[in-house]
């Protein structure tokens, strides 16, 4: 490449080739040592810096994410504990009732910290009354137990719906900020001037959707687990009512 340049210089200026070649040989090491001007420095942006660019709207979105995680973990543990049952519990209740040992049956219910045990305990306390009254008492206890399991579930649904709305609010305020900066700048508009508003618009949208989607899935997981517990309670209530129709020994 350098030889071609030398030839062009000789043809254009009429200077001797040896003189031009000697000058090129002197400059060549300097040109070789120079860095490639096309290479650009790599720019990285941390997650925290990106979050801060979302503006003040990111604060309530972050609070909703923490609230949603807390509700899911707390409810998940309680519902899982309520869904566990002793496979021999109803067999022991049946044996105690057939033998007329109601005190032993009540003691077994009180020692078992489960919704089924509390339902059966209420039914044993109502023995001697009409079967309709016993069934109604058991159903009332079952409804109370389900209500306990559903505590704060509606709040988790609120997080699932509210987080995306806050994200869209951040989008609108970010665009308003960007257009305001454009109107103030007049003819001096540049990308750096608009970047803060656009960052806020995009970051808040992503954050709100992520929190909302995760909360939505968590809500449905909890609802499905509660429904399983409801089916189990209904089955055990029917089993207890059938037990009352069995002849005693």
Secondary structure, 3 states (H helix, E strand, C coil): CHHHHHHHHHHHHCCCHHHHHHHHHHHHHHHHHCCCCCCCCCCCCCHHHHHHCCCCHHHHHHHHHHHHHHHHHHHHHHHHHHHCCCCCHHHHHHHHHHCCCHHHHHHHHHHCCCHHHHHHHHHHHCCCCCHHHHHHHHHHHHHHHHHHHCCCHHHHHHHHHHHHHHHHHHHHHHHHHHHHHHHHHCCCCCHHHHHHHHHHHHHHHHHHHHHHHHHHHHHHHHHHHHHHHHHHHHHHHHHHHHHHHCCCC
